[in-house]
Amino acid sequence: MDSVNSADRFDQHLSQVLEPLRRYLARRTDPATADDVLGETLLVLWRRAGDIPVGEADAVPWAIGIARFQLANAERAARRQRRLFARIVAVDRPEAAVDAHHERAGDDGGDWHGGGAGRPDDGAVERIRSALAALRPADAEILRLAVWEELTPPQIASVLGITPNAASIRLHRARKRLRAEFERLGKVGGASGHDGVKEGEHA
C-alpha cells in the first residue's frame, strides 16, 4: 500500500516539477549534463515521494533543491575527471632512481610537462584518451594506477609484484610513451587541418 501511495504521489507531483526542473538545469549546464542530472533528480524524487511537500508552491522549490545537489555532484565528478587527465598530461618529474637509471643507460630521461598547461582543453582530453588507448596494456595500467588510483611507486610495486625502483622506471617509460603518442596524434591532427586549408585555398 505504501509503495502504491508513493507512486501515486510521485505521478501527482511530476507534472508540477518536471518543467521547472528542466528550465533550472538548462540555465546552468550543458544539455547532456542537464539530461543526466534530471534523471538522477527524478530518481531521488521517486525514492522520496513520501517527502515531497503538498502543493506546487512548495513542491517545486523542494525539487529544485534536490536538483541543485545532484548538479553539484555532477560538476564535482566532471572537475575530478578533468584533473585526472590534466595530471596525465602534466606529469611530475620521475624519482631520483629513474634519473639514475637513465644516466646509466645514456638516456637524457627528459620528462614531459605538457607545455605547462594545468588543464587541457576538450581537444587535448580526446587526444589523451586516444593516446592512452593506443598504449600497451601494461603501460596504460601503470599510468592508471599512478593517476586514477593515486598510488605511489612503492604502492604500485606492491600491486604489480615488482620492486619500487622497477615501478618507478616502468612508470617513467610509460609516461614517455604516452607523451610520444600524444604528440604523434597532435601532428597527425595538425597535418590533416593544414591539408584541409590547402584544399580550400585551391578550390
C-alpha contacts under 8 A as a table, 3 or more apart, distances in Angstrom:
res1	aa1	res2	aa2	distance
1	M	4	V	5.10
1	M	5	N	6.17
2	D	5	N	5.06
2	D	6	S	6.09
3	S	6	S	5.02
3	S	7	A	6.13
4	V	7	A	5.13
4	V	8	D	6.19
5	N	8	D	5.08
5	N	9	R	6.05
6	S	9	R	4.99
6	S	10	F	6.09
6	S	46	W	7.67
6	S	49	A	5.31
6	S	50	G	5.68
7	A	10	F	5.08
7	A	11	D	6.19
7	A	46	W	7.33
7	A	49	A	7.22
8	D	11	D	5.15
8	D	12	Q	6.05
9	R	12	Q	5.01
9	R	13	H	6.34
9	R	49	A	6.08
9	R	50	G	7.02
10	F	13	H	5.33
10	F	14	L	5.92
10	F	45	L	7.13
10	F	46	W	5.97
10	F	49	A	5.29
11	D	14	L	5.16
11	D	15	S	7.28
12	Q	15	S	6.71
12	Q	16	Q	7.70
13	H	16	Q	5.12
13	H	17	V	6.30
13	H	52	I	7.95
13	H	56	E	7.58
13	H	59	A	7.29
14	L	17	V	5.40
14	L	18	L	5.62
15	S	18	L	5.73
15	S	19	E	7.61
16	Q	19	E	7.34
16	Q	20	P	7.76
16	Q	56	E	6.01
16	Q	59	A	7.66
16	Q	60	V	6.95
17	V	20	P	5.43
17	V	21	L	6.00
17	V	56	E	7.60
17	V	59	A	7.00
17	V	60	V	5.20
17	V	63	A	6.75
18	L	21	L	5.23
18	L	22	R	6.28
19	E	22	R	4.98
19	E	23	R	6.19
20	P	23	R	5.18
20	P	24	Y	6.07
20	P	60	V	7.01
20	P	64	I	7.84
21	L	24	Y	5.05
21	L	25	L	6.22
21	L	38	L	7.18
21	L	60	V	7.92
21	L	63	A	7.38
21	L	64	I	6.14
21	L	67	A	7.20
22	R	25	L	5.34
22	R	26	A	5.96
22	R	34	A	7.51
22	R	38	L	7.10
23	R	26	A	5.09
23	R	27	R	6.29
24	Y	27	R	5.60
24	Y	28	R	6.78
24	Y	64	I	7.43
25	L	28	R	5.20
25	L	29	T	6.11
25	L	34	A	5.33
25	L	37	V	7.90
25	L	38	L	7.61
25	L	67	A	7.79
26	A	29	T	5.87
26	A	30	D	6.81
26	A	31	P	6.56
26	A	34	A	6.15
29	T	33	T	6.40
29	T	34	A	6.06
30	D	33	T	5.50
30	D	34	A	6.03
31	P	34	A	4.95
31	P	35	D	6.19
32	A	35	D	5.26
32	A	36	D	6.38
33	T	36	D	5.05
33	T	37	V	6.02
33	T	74	A	7.72
34	A	37	V	5.19
34	A	38	L	5.93
35	D	38	L	5.09
35	D	39	G	6.26
36	D	39	G	5.23
36	D	40	E	6.39
37	V	40	E	5.01
37	V	41	T	5.99
37	V	67	A	6.94
37	V	70	Q	6.10
37	V	71	L	5.94
37	V	74	A	7.24
38	L	41	T	5.00
38	L	42	L	6.12
38	L	67	A	7.02
39	G	42	L	5.23
39	G	43	L	6.23
40	E	43	L	5.09
40	E	44	V	6.38
40	E	70	Q	6.95
41	T	44	V	5.14
41	T	45	L	6.23
41	T	63	A	7.82
41	T	66	I	6.27
41	T	67	A	5.39
41	T	70	Q	6.52
42	L	45	L	4.89
42	L	46	W	6.06
43	L	46	W	5.06
43	L	47	R	6.30
44	V	47	R	5.10
44	V	48	R	6.04
44	V	66	I	7.69
45	L	48	R	5.01
45	L	49	A	5.41
45	L	52	I	7.49
45	L	63	A	7.38
46	W	49	A	5.08
48	R	51	D	5.38
48	R	52	I	6.90
49	A	52	I	5.45
52	I	59	A	5.99
52	I	62	W	7.24
52	I	63	A	7.83
53	P	58	D	5.71
53	P	59	A	5.04
53	P	62	W	7.41
54	V	58	D	6.67
54	V	59	A	6.37
55	G	58	D	5.68
55	G	59	A	5.95
56	E	59	A	4.87
56	E	60	V	5.78
57	A	60	V	6.09
57	A	61	P	7.30
58	D	61	P	5.90
58	D	62	W	6.28
59	A	62	W	5.14
59	A	63	A	6.08
60	V	63	A	5.14
60	V	64	I	6.14
61	P	64	I	4.92
61	P	65	G	6.11
62	W	65	G	5.15
62	W	66	I	6.65
63	A	66	I	5.10
63	A	67	A	6.34
64	I	67	A	4.85
64	I	68	R	5.98
65	G	68	R	5.07
65	G	69	F	6.41
66	I	69	F	5.27
66	I	70	Q	6.32
67	A	70	Q	5.02
67	A	71	L	5.98
68	R	71	L	5.13
68	R	72	A	6.22
69	F	72	A	5.17
69	F	73	N	6.39
70	Q	73	N	5.10
70	Q	74	A	6.29
71	L	74	A	5.00
71	L	75	E	6.13
72	A	75	E	5.13
72	A	76	R	6.16
73	N	76	R	5.18
73	N	77	A	6.25
74	A	77	A	5.12
74	A	78	A	6.20
75	E	78	A	5.02
75	E	79	R	6.13
76	R	79	R	5.14
76	R	80	R	6.13
77	A	80	R	5.10
77	A	81	Q	6.27
78	A	81	Q	5.16
78	A	82	R	6.30
79	R	82	R	5.14
79	R	83	R	6.14
80	R	83	R	5.08
80	R	84	L	6.21
81	Q	84	L	5.10
81	Q	85	F	6.38
82	R	85	F	5.17
82	R	86	A	6.02
82	R	119	R	7.14
82	R	120	P	7.73
82	R	125	V	7.92
83	R	86	A	4.88
83	R	87	R	6.12
83	R	119	R	6.95
84	L	87	R	5.15
84	L	88	I	6.54
84	L	147	V	6.28
84	L	148	W	6.39
85	F	88	I	5.06
85	F	89	V	6.45
85	F	120	P	7.71
85	F	125	V	6.70
85	F	128	I	7.25
86	A	89	V	5.07
86	A	90	A	5.98
86	A	118	G	6.14
86	A	119	R	5.22
86	A	120	P	5.93
87	R	90	A	5.06
87	R	91	V	5.52
87	R	118	G	7.91
87	R	147	V	6.78
88	I	91	V	5.57
88	I	128	I	7.91
88	I	143	L	7.78
88	I	147	V	6.72
88	I	175	R	7.90
89	V	112	W	7.69
89	V	113	H	6.80
89	V	114	G	5.05
89	V	120	P	7.76
89	V	128	I	7.48
89	V	179	R	7.63
90	A	112	W	6.73
90	A	113	H	4.40
90	A	114	G	4.59
90	A	115	G	7.63
90	A	116	G	6.92
90	A	117	A	7.05
90	A	118	G	6.81
91	V	111	D	7.91
91	V	112	W	6.48
91	V	113	H	5.71
91	V	114	G	7.46
91	V	175	R	7.62
92	D	113	H	7.22
93	R	111	D	6.19
93	R	112	W	7.93
94	P	97	A	7.93
94	P	98	V	5.93
94	P	99	D	6.90
94	P	111	D	7.43
94	P	168	S	7.17
94	P	172	H	6.09
95	E	98	V	5.40
95	E	99	D	6.71
95	E	168	S	6.79
96	A	99	D	5.06
96	A	100	A	6.14
97	A	100	A	5.10
97	A	101	H	6.16
97	A	165	N	6.39
97	A	168	S	7.30
97	A	169	I	7.71
98	V	101	H	5.01
98	V	102	H	6.34
98	V	109	G	7.96
98	V	165	N	7.45
98	V	168	S	6.16
98	V	169	I	5.31
98	V	172	H	7.12
99	D	102	H	5.23
99	D	103	E	6.18
99	D	109	G	6.32
100	A	103	E	5.06
100	A	104	R	6.30
101	H	104	R	5.24
101	H	105	A	6.26
101	H	169	I	7.65
102	H	105	A	4.79
102	H	106	G	5.93
102	H	107	D	4.79
102	H	108	D	6.44
102	H	109	G	5.57
103	E	106	G	5.09
103	E	107	D	5.85
103	E	108	D	6.78
103	E	109	G	7.63
104	R	107	D	7.65
111	D	172	H	7.92
111	D	175	R	7.89
111	D	176	K	6.77
112	W	115	G	7.87
112	W	175	R	7.71
112	W	176	K	7.05
112	W	179	R	6.59
113	H	116	G	5.86
114	G	117	A	6.05
117	A	120	P	6.51
120	P	123	G	7.75
120	P	124	A	5.41
120	P	125	V	6.10
121	D	124	A	5.27
121	D	125	V	6.28
122	D	125	V	5.04
122	D	126	E	6.34
123	G	126	E	5.24
123	G	127	R	6.33
124	A	127	R	4.98
124	A	128	I	6.13
125	V	128	I	5.00
125	V	129	R	6.26
126	E	129	R	5.05
126	E	130	S	6.23
127	R	130	S	5.06
127	R	131	A	5.92
127	R	182	F	6.19
127	R	185	L	6.68
127	R	186	G	7.45
128	I	131	A	4.99
128	I	132	L	5.96
128	I	182	F	6.26
129	R	132	L	5.25
129	R	133	A	6.17
130	S	133	A	5.10
130	S	134	A	6.24
130	S	182	F	7.97
131	A	134	A	5.13
131	A	135	L	6.62
131	A	178	L	6.13
131	A	181	E	5.35
131	A	182	F	5.31
131	A	185	L	7.42
132	L	135	L	5.43
132	L	140	A	6.06
132	L	178	L	6.45
133	A	140	A	7.41
134	A	181	E	7.63
135	L	139	D	6.14
135	L	140	A	5.87
135	L	177	R	7.43
135	L	178	L	7.01
136	R	139	D	5.31
136	R	140	A	6.25
137	P	140	A	5.09
137	P	141	E	5.97
138	A	141	E	5.15
138	A	142	I	6.32
139	D	142	I	5.40
139	D	143	L	6.34
139	D	170	R	7.62
139	D	171	L	7.50
139	D	174	A	4.98
140	A	143	L	5.23
140	A	144	R	6.21
140	A	174	A	7.35
141	E	144	R	5.05
141	E	145	L	6.17
142	I	145	L	5.03
142	I	146	A	6.23
142	I	156	I	7.40
142	I	170	R	7.71
142	I	171	L	6.20
142	I	174	A	7.48
143	L	146	A	5.10
143	L	147	V	5.94
143	L	148	W	7.80
143	L	171	L	6.63
143	L	174	A	6.89
143	L	175	R	7.26
144	R	147	V	5.16
144	R	148	W	4.97
144	R	149	E	6.54
145	L	148	W	5.81
145	L	149	E	4.89
145	L	150	E	6.35
145	L	151	L	5.82
145	L	156	I	6.68
146	A	149	E	5.94
146	A	150	E	4.88
146	A	151	L	4.83
146	A	152	T	6.40
146	A	153	P	7.61
146	A	156	I	7.32
146	A	171	L	7.99
147	V	150	E	4.95
147	V	151	L	7.28
151	L	154	P	7.98
151	L	155	Q	5.59
151	L	156	I	5.98
152	T	155	Q	5.13
152	T	156	I	6.09
153	P	156	I	4.92
153	P	157	A	5.96
153	P	164	P	5.56
153	P	165	N	7.69
153	P	167	A	5.47
153	P	168	S	5.50
153	P	171	L	7.90
154	P	157	A	4.93
154	P	158	S	6.35
154	P	163	T	7.41
154	P	164	P	4.60
154	P	167	A	7.22
155	Q	158	S	5.07
155	Q	159	V	6.42
155	Q	164	P	7.86
156	I	159	V	5.05
156	I	160	L	6.13
156	I	164	P	7.57
156	I	167	A	6.46
157	A	160	L	5.19
157	A	161	G	5.57
157	A	162	I	4.80
157	A	163	T	5.44
157	A	164	P	5.15
157	A	166	A	7.57
157	A	167	A	5.41
158	S	161	G	5.18
158	S	162	I	6.65
158	S	163	T	7.76
162	I	166	A	6.38
162	I	167	A	6.63
163	T	166	A	5.16
163	T	167	A	6.23
164	P	167	A	4.96
164	P	168	S	6.19
165	N	168	S	5.11
165	N	169	I	6.27
166	A	169	I	5.10
166	A	170	R	6.06
167	A	170	R	5.14
167	A	171	L	5.96
168	S	171	L	5.14
168	S	172	H	6.11
169	I	172	H	5.13
169	I	173	R	6.20
170	R	173	R	5.10
170	R	174	A	6.04
171	L	174	A	5.06
171	L	175	R	6.17
172	H	175	R	5.15
172	H	176	K	6.32
173	R	176	K	5.06
173	R	177	R	6.22
174	A	177	R	5.07
174	A	178	L	6.11
175	R	178	L	5.00
175	R	179	R	6.12
176	K	179	R	5.01
176	K	180	A	6.16
177	R	180	A	5.03
177	R	181	E	6.14
178	L	181	E	5.17
178	L	182	F	5.96
179	R	182	F	5.00
179	R	183	E	6.09
180	A	183	E	5.20
180	A	184	R	6.06
181	E	184	R	4.94
181	E	185	L	6.15
182	F	185	L	5.28
182	F	186	G	6.32
183	E	186	G	4.92
183	E	187	K	6.26
184	R	187	K	5.14
184	R	188	V	6.23
185	L	188	V	5.01
185	L	189	G	6.07
186	G	189	G	5.10
186	G	190	G	5.96
187	K	190	G	4.95
187	K	191	A	5.97
188	V	191	A	5.18
188	V	192	S	6.25
189	G	192	S	5.15
189	G	193	G	6.23
190	G	193	G	5.05
190	G	194	H	6.24
191	A	194	H	5.13
191	A	195	D	6.16
192	S	195	D	5.12
192	S	196	G	6.25
193	G	196	G	5.14
193	G	197	V	6.45
194	H	197	V	5.10
194	H	198	K	6.26
195	D	198	K	5.13
195	D	199	E	6.15
196	G	199	E	5.19
196	G	200	G	6.18
197	V	200	G	5.03
197	V	201	E	6.15
198	K	201	E	5.00
198	K	202	H	6.28
199	E	202	H	5.24
199	E	203	A	6.01
200	G	203	A	5.06
